């Protein structure tokens, strides 16, 4: 889960500093999220998902199940 944050950030071409600004935390805190030392809080996962138009499942699959596409 933690490494998925780093992979996502790198795919988006973002620096830890930019993610820290979005979340309102320090660069050190982002590093801790990425290494798994600290768990990204649910509210921060939702914020990051909204700002970057990403599903919060990417950041916290334990709290936000992957959405399934439903046939209309």
C-alpha distance (Angstrom), angle and dihedral (degrees) to the residues before:
residue distance angle dihedral
X1 . . .
X2 3.80 . .
X3 3.78 93.8 .
X4 3.80 89.2 52.0
X5 3.82 88.7 65.4
X6 3.80 90.9 55.4
X7 3.82 92.9 44.7
X8 3.80 90.8 48.8
X9 3.82 92.0 48.5
X10 3.80 93.2 49.3
X11 3.81 92.9 47.0
X12 3.80 88.2 53.6
X13 3.80 91.4 48.9
X14 3.80 92.3 -121.5
X15 3.77 127.2 147.1
X16 3.78 122.9 -136.0
X17 3.80 87.6 -112.0
X18 3.81 90.9 59.7
X19 3.80 92.8 48.9
X20 3.81 89.4 47.4
X21 3.80 90.3 54.4
X22 3.81 91.7 50.1
X23 3.80 91.7 50.0
X24 3.80 97.0 38.9
X25 3.80 92.9 -123.7
X26 3.79 136.3 111.6
X27 3.78 125.4 -86.3
X28 3.80 86.7 -114.5
X29 3.79 90.3 58.0
X30 3.81 91.0 51.8
X31 3.79 88.4 51.2
X32 3.81 89.4 52.3
X33 3.81 90.5 51.1
X34 3.79 90.4 50.4
X35 3.79 94.9 49.0
X36 3.78 94.6 43.2
X37 3.79 94.6 -115.8
X38 3.82 88.0 122.3
X39 3.78 128.2 23.0
X40 3.79 117.7 -122.0
X41 3.83 105.3 -113.9
X42 3.80 116.4 -120.0
X43 3.80 93.1 -116.1
X44 3.82 90.8 53.1
X45 3.83 90.5 48.9
X46 3.81 89.9 52.7
X47 3.81 92.0 46.8
X48 3.79 93.1 49.1
X49 3.80 90.8 46.9
X50 3.80 92.9 51.0
X51 3.79 95.5 46.8
X52 3.80 93.3 47.2
X53 3.81 97.5 35.2
X54 3.79 92.0 -119.4
X55 3.79 131.1 135.4
X56 3.84 110.8 -101.7
X57 3.82 86.2 -132.8
X58 3.81 86.6 79.2
X59 3.79 90.4 65.3
X60 3.83 103.2 30.6
X61 3.82 111.4 19.6
X62 3.80 88.1 163.9
X63 3.83 90.7 65.1
X64 3.80 103.2 27.5
X65 3.78 114.5 47.5
X66 3.78 116.4 -146.0
X67 3.78 111.0 -92.9
X68 3.76 115.5 -116.7
X69 3.73 121.2 -143.8
X70 3.78 111.2 -117.2
X71 3.78 123.9 -151.0
X72 3.78 112.7 -117.4
